[in-house]
Amino acid sequence: MPTRTWSSRLARLSGAVGGALVTLALPATAAAHQVSSVYASRLPLAVYVAGAGLVVALSFVFVLARDLRAAVPAPDGARRVIVPGALRGLLRILGLVAWTWIVAQGIVGGSSSAEVGHLFLWIYGWVGLAMVSAFVGPAWEWLDPFATLHDLGAWALRRLGVTGITPAELPTRVAIWPAVAGFAVFVGLELILGGGDAFTLFAVVLAYTVFTLAMMAQFGRDEWRASGETFTVWFGLLGRLAPLTLTDDEGSLRRRGFGTGLLEEGWLAADVVLVGLGTGSILFDGLSQTQAWFNLFGAPATLGQAGLLVAFLAVIVGAAFLAVRAVGVPATGAALLPIAIGYLVAHYLTYLLVDGQRIVVALADPLQQGWVLLPTAFYEPSGAWLPAGLVWTIQLAAVVGGHMLGAWGGHVVAARDAGRTTNDGGPGGDRRLREVPLAIVMVGLTTLTLWSLGQALVVQAP
């Protein structure tokens, strides 16, 4: 049957499931959250979690029983979208302004709600750009201030008649492991040190800039971005979901169906580790703020928190590689990546929409000197305008929708890699049984995050 027919059936099923869950789980009260508001279901928690877990489990039954397939659209026949030079230039300027602003505040010093390190790194970057990368396209390609700084430096050296060195070649076995290591460092900064204070973020941004520019000089701008620059690699991986993707032509994008990038070749074991770290870090952030977690572990000091985080991430990555043993790297990556972005939306969307409002305070006092350049200097971010029902619907749809897209992508890639083109029984039964470990991992993760979203939270006094 044509791919479009299966996609439309899956979309209708997803809509029906989401609608049923939203109807059953209407919002009640809101509780504070470090990075998001949590809206509790009126259903008993056990009923809610069991129902949600059953729904996500049935999604696997659906894709396995119907043995859904899909073909990857040929890139040669895809429609090209030209990104105007003016837009690319504007994005470069915005990225450079954000970097300069963080550095300027760090040099001048100060402490206030006008601090932009958290705003640009964690809110607009870690959350906002991640969502844009997954749902729209590769905005980071031009926002990247490190690439812009490299280009400006190379231009200045050429004007001075300085000849650059011949870049060294990165060993193939390096793959994207440097970016994975950098991602782990940023996860630790966020979840162990609470994102860091203003001076810490300034020092981190400055050190990371120097390191990145040095590596670009050593191995080449594009080569290091593709392998070692954490944000380029992470946003590029999330971009497998996006309807727009890069081409070999500067300023040109290729259009494709949403999520079809999951089916494309090129998955690496390091990608699975990266997705595991991304998924696990979001889940850890949610779980570690629940009353149940506090009852079990208390409020550990920095070293204790670090130990818990490392152990938790090891379990999540280990579970992912159990699935890899069963269905392979590409199928596991295609299954878990939509879950990661679904969790990101569910846990952090209100963080972006509420705390992101602090930009108006920063504009009124750009160097944290107590200036009142605009009437917004004393503005207090508020989420009162966000309907609780809408937030709950988005959270639930993001988690369940991400799971179902992952179930489809993981199965389609597993079926393709198994070399099957028809549903004729026989070996196919064994092949589909091998997908059961992947299904168990996905259902477990999704049920756990839905449970965490329905928990009472512990808010520690500042």
C-alpha positions in Angstrom: 0.0 0.0 0.0 1.3 3.5 -0.7 3.4 5.2 2.0 1.0 8.2 2.1 -1.9 5.9 3.0 -0.1 4.4 5.9 1.1 7.8 7.1 -2.5 9.2 7.0 -3.8 6.1 8.9 -1.1 6.6 11.6 -1.9 10.3 11.8 -5.6 9.6 12.3 -4.8 7.0 14.9 -2.4 9.4 16.7 -5.1 12.1 16.7 -7.8 9.7 18.1 -5.5 8.5 20.8 -4.4 12.1 21.8 -8.0 13.2 21.8 -9.1 10.3 24.0 -6.4 10.9 26.5 -7.0 14.6 26.7 -10.7 14.0 27.3 -10.0 11.6 30.1 -7.2 13.6 31.7 -8.5 17.2 32.0 -6.2 19.6 34.0 -6.5 20.4 37.6 -4.0 22.5 39.5 -0.6 23.8 38.6 2.5 23.4 40.8 5.8 25.2 40.6 8.6 23.6 38.5 12.2 24.6 38.0 11.8 24.8 34.3 8.1 24.2 33.6 4.6 24.2 35.1 3.2 20.8 35.8 -0.5 20.2 35.4 -1.9 17.3 37.3 -4.6 15.0 36.0 -8.0 14.6 37.8 -7.8 10.9 37.3 -6.1 8.8 40.0 -2.4 8.7 39.1 -2.4 4.9 38.8 -5.3 4.9 36.3 -3.7 7.8 34.3 -0.3 6.1 34.1 -1.8 2.7 33.3 -4.0 4.1 30.6 -1.2 6.1 29.0 1.2 3.2 29.2 -1.4 1.0 27.5 -1.9 3.5 24.7 1.8 3.8 23.9 2.1 0.0 24.1 -0.8 -0.4 21.7 1.0 1.8 19.2 3.7 -0.8 18.9 1.1 -3.5 18.5 -0.4 -1.4 15.6 2.9 -0.9 13.7 4.0 -4.5 14.3 0.7 -6.1 13.4 0.3 -4.0 10.3 4.0 -4.2 9.5 4.0 -0.6 8.4 6.6 0.4 5.7 7.7 3.7 4.2 10.2 4.7 1.5 12.7 7.5 1.9 11.9 10.3 -0.6 14.7 10.6 -3.2 16.7 13.8 -2.4 17.2 14.5 -6.1 13.4 15.0 -6.7 12.9 17.1 -3.6 11.9 20.7 -3.8 14.6 23.2 -3.0 14.1 26.2 -0.8 16.5 29.2 -1.2 17.3 31.0 2.0 17.7 34.7 1.1 21.2 36.1 1.8 19.6 38.9 3.8 18.0 36.4 6.2 21.2 34.4 6.5 23.1 37.6 7.3 20.5 38.7 9.9 20.7 35.3 11.6 24.5 35.6 11.7 24.2 39.0 13.3 21.7 37.8 15.9 24.0 34.9 16.9 27.0 37.2 17.2 25.0 39.8 19.2 23.9 37.1 21.6 27.5 35.9 22.1 28.8 39.5 22.5 26.1 40.3 25.0 27.0 37.4 27.2 30.7 38.3 27.1 30.0 42.0 27.7 27.9 41.2 30.8 30.5 38.9 32.1 33.3 41.5 31.8 31.2 44.3 33.3 29.8 42.1 36.1 26.5 42.4 37.9 23.7 40.2 39.0 20.1 40.8 38.2 17.1 39.4 36.2 18.6 41.1 33.1 21.3 38.4 33.0 21.4 37.0 29.4 23.7 34.0 29.9 20.9 31.8 31.0 18.5 33.4 28.6 20.5 32.7 25.5 22.2 29.5 26.4 19.5 27.5 28.3 16.2 29.1 27.3 16.6 30.3 23.7 19.4 27.8 22.9 19.0 24.5 24.7 15.2 24.7 24.5 14.1 27.2 21.8 16.7 26.3 19.1 16.2 22.6 19.8 12.5 23.0 19.0 13.2 25.1 15.9 15.7 22.5 14.7 13.3 19.7 15.1 10.1 21.3 13.8 11.3 23.8 11.2 14.9 23.5 10.0 18.6 24.2 10.6 18.5 27.7 11.9 21.7 27.1 13.9 23.6 26.8 10.6 23.6 30.6 10.4 23.0 31.6 14.1 26.2 29.8 15.2 28.4 32.5 16.6 31.5 30.3 16.7 31.4 29.8 12.9 30.9 33.5 12.4 33.8 34.4 14.7 36.0 31.9 12.7 35.0 33.5 9.4 35.6 37.0 10.7 39.0 36.0 12.0 39.9 34.2 8.8 38.9 37.3 6.8 41.0 39.6 9.0 44.1 37.3 8.7 43.7 37.2 4.9 43.6 41.0 4.9 46.9 41.0 6.9 48.4 38.6 4.4 48.6 35.8 6.9 48.4 32.3 5.4 46.5 29.7 7.4 47.8 26.3 8.2 46.7 23.2 6.4 44.0 21.6 8.5 44.8 18.2 10.0 42.5 15.3 9.2 40.2 13.9 11.9 40.4 10.1 12.2 37.3 8.4 11.0 36.9 6.6 14.3 36.5 9.9 16.1 33.0 10.3 14.5 31.0 12.7 16.7 32.4 11.6 20.0 33.9 15.0 20.9 30.4 16.5 20.5 28.9 13.8 22.7 31.5 14.5 25.4 30.7 18.3 25.2 27.0 17.5 25.4 27.6 15.5 28.6 29.5 18.5 30.1 26.7 20.9 29.3 24.2 18.4 30.8 26.2 18.3 34.0 26.4 22.1 34.1 22.6 22.3 33.8 21.6 19.5 36.1 24.4 19.4 38.7 25.2 23.1 39.0 21.7 24.4 38.2 22.8 26.0 35.0 25.6 27.9 36.7 25.6 31.5 37.9 26.3 34.4 35.6 30.1 34.4 36.0 30.3 30.6 35.6 28.3 30.8 32.3 30.5 33.7 31.1 33.6 31.6 31.8 32.1 28.5 30.2 31.1 30.4 27.0 34.5 32.1 26.8 36.4 28.8 27.3 34.2 26.9 24.9 34.7 29.7 22.3 38.5 29.6 22.5 38.4 25.8 22.4 36.1 25.6 19.4 38.0 28.2 17.4 41.3 26.4 18.1 39.8 23.1 16.9 38.3 24.8 13.8 41.8 26.1 13.0 43.3 22.7 13.6 40.9 20.5 11.8 38.9 22.9 9.5 35.8 24.9 10.2 33.2 22.5 8.6 34.9 19.3 9.7 35.0 20.3 13.4 31.4 21.6 13.3 30.3 18.2 11.9 32.2 16.1 14.4 33.1 18.1 17.5 31.0 21.2 17.9 28.3 20.2 20.4 25.4 22.4 19.4 25.9 21.8 15.6 25.9 18.1 16.1 22.9 18.0 18.6 20.7 20.4 16.6 21.7 18.6 13.4 20.6 15.3 14.9 17.2 16.8 16.1 16.9 18.1 12.5 16.2 14.6 11.2 12.6 15.3 12.2 12.4 18.7 10.5 10.7 19.3 7.1 13.7 21.4 5.9 17.3 20.1 5.8 20.6 21.4 4.5 22.0 20.6 1.0 25.5 20.9 -0.4 24.6 24.3 -1.9 25.2 27.3 0.3 21.9 29.0 1.2 19.8 26.1 -0.1 17.5 23.8 1.9 15.7 20.6 0.8 12.1 20.0 1.7 10.9 16.6 2.9 8.1 15.1 4.9 8.1 15.7 8.6 9.9 12.8 10.3 11.2 11.1 7.1 14.7 12.1 8.0 14.5 9.4 10.6 14.6 6.9 7.8 17.6 8.3 6.1 21.0 6.6 6.3 24.0 7.7 8.4 23.0 6.7 12.0 26.0 6.1 14.3 26.4 4.4 17.6 27.4 7.8 19.0 24.0 9.2 17.8 22.3 6.7 20.0 24.5 7.7 23.0 23.7 11.4 22.3 19.9 10.7 22.1 20.2 8.6 25.2 21.9 11.4 27.1 19.3 14.0 25.8 16.4 11.8 26.7 17.8 10.7 30.1 18.8 14.3 31.1 15.2 15.6 30.5 13.7 12.6 32.4 16.2 13.1 35.2 15.3 16.8 35.5 11.7 15.9 35.8 12.0 13.0 38.2 14.6 14.6 40.5 12.1 17.4 41.4 9.3 15.0 42.4 8.3 14.3 46.0 8.8 10.6 45.4 12.5 11.3 44.3 13.0 13.6 47.3 11.7 10.9 49.7 14.1 8.4 48.2 17.3 10.4 47.8 16.7 13.7 49.7 18.5 16.8 48.6 22.0 15.5 47.8 25.0 17.8 47.7 26.9 18.4 44.4 28.8 15.2 44.4 25.8 13.2 45.3 23.7 14.8 42.6 26.5 14.1 40.1 26.6 10.5 41.1 22.9 10.1 40.7 22.9 11.8 37.3 25.8 9.6 36.0 24.1 6.4 37.3 20.7 7.4 35.8 22.2 8.3 32.4 24.2 5.1 32.3 21.0 3.1 32.9 19.2 5.0 30.1 22.0 4.7 27.6 22.5 1.0 28.6 18.8 0.3 27.9 19.2 2.0 24.5 22.0 -0.3 23.6 20.0 -3.4 24.7 17.6 -2.3 22.0 20.6 -1.8 19.6 21.6 -5.5 20.1 18.1 -6.5 19.0 17.4 -4.2 16.1 20.5 -2.3 15.3 21.7 1.3 15.6 19.6 2.9 12.9 16.3 1.5 14.2 17.1 2.4 17.8 18.1 6.0 16.8 15.0 6.5 14.7 12.8 5.2 17.6 14.3 7.2 20.4 14.9 10.6 18.7 11.2 11.6 18.5 10.8 10.6 22.1 13.6 13.0 23.1 12.1 16.0 21.3 8.6 15.0 22.7 10.0 15.1 26.2 11.7 18.4 25.5 8.5 20.0 24.5 6.5 18.5 27.4 8.9 19.5 30.1 10.3 22.8 28.9 7.8 24.6 26.7 6.4 26.7 29.5 10.0 27.5 30.6 10.6 29.0 27.1 7.3 30.8 27.0 7.5 32.2 30.6 11.2 32.7 31.4 11.9 33.7 27.8 10.0 37.0 28.6 13.0 38.2 30.5 14.5 39.5 27.3 12.4 42.7 27.8 14.2 43.2 31.1 17.6 42.6 29.6 16.8 45.2 26.9 16.0 47.8 29.5 19.3 47.1 31.5 21.6 45.4 28.9 24.8 45.5 31.1 23.1 44.9 34.5 24.0 48.3 35.8 20.6 49.2 37.2 19.7 51.2 34.1 16.1 51.9 33.1 16.3 52.4 29.4 12.8 51.0 28.8 9.6 50.8 30.9 10.1 47.0 31.0 13.0 47.2 33.5 10.9 45.9 36.3 8.7 43.5 34.3 8.0 40.1 36.0 7.5 37.1 33.7 4.1 35.5 34.1 2.4 32.4 32.8 -1.1 33.5 33.8 -2.0 33.9 30.2 -1.3 30.2 29.5 -4.5 28.1 29.9 -3.8 25.1 32.0 -5.8 22.9 29.7 -3.8 23.9 26.7 -0.5 23.2 28.5 -1.7 19.8 29.6 -2.9 19.0 26.1 0.5 20.0 24.6 2.4 18.0 27.2 0.4 14.9 26.7 0.4 15.2 22.9 4.1 15.8 22.8 5.0 12.7 24.9 2.5 10.3 23.3 3.0 11.8 19.8 6.8 11.5 20.1 6.4 7.9 21.2 4.1 7.0 18.3 6.3 8.6 15.7 9.3 6.8 17.3 7.4 3.5 17.1 6.7 4.0 13.5 10.3 5.2 12.6 11.9 2.4 14.6 9.8 -0.3 13.0 10.2 1.0 9.5 13.9 1.2 9.8 14.2 -2.2 11.5 12.1 -3.8 8.7 14.2 -2.1 6.0 17.4 -3.2 7.6 16.2 -6.7 7.9 15.9 -6.8 4.1 12.2 -7.6 4.0 10.0 -6.1 1.2 6.9 -8.2 1.7 4.8 -9.3 4.6 4.8 -13.0 3.8 5.2 -14.5 7.3 8.0 -16.9 7.9 11.1 -15.1 9.0 9.1 -11.9 9.5 7.7 -13.2 12.7 11.2 -13.6 14.2 12.2 -10.2 12.9 9.2 -8.5 14.6 9.9 -10.4 17.8 13.3 -8.8 17.9 11.7 -5.4 18.1 10.1 -6.3 21.4 13.1 -5.1 23.5 12.9 -1.7 21.7 9.2 -1.6 22.4 9.8 -2.3 26.1 12.4 0.4 26.4 10.2 3.0 24.7 7.1 2.1 26.7 9.0 2.2 29.9 10.5 5.6 29.2 7.2 7.1 28.0 5.3 5.8 31.0 7.9 7.1 33.4 7.9 10.6 32.0 4.1 10.7 32.0 4.2 9.6 35.6 6.7 12.4 36.5 4.5 15.0 34.8 1.6 14.1 37.1 3.6 14.2 40.4 3.7 16.8 43.1 7.0 18.7 43.0 9.5 19.7 45.7 10.4 23.4 45.5 13.5 24.2 47.5 13.9 27.6 49.1 16.5 29.8 47.3 
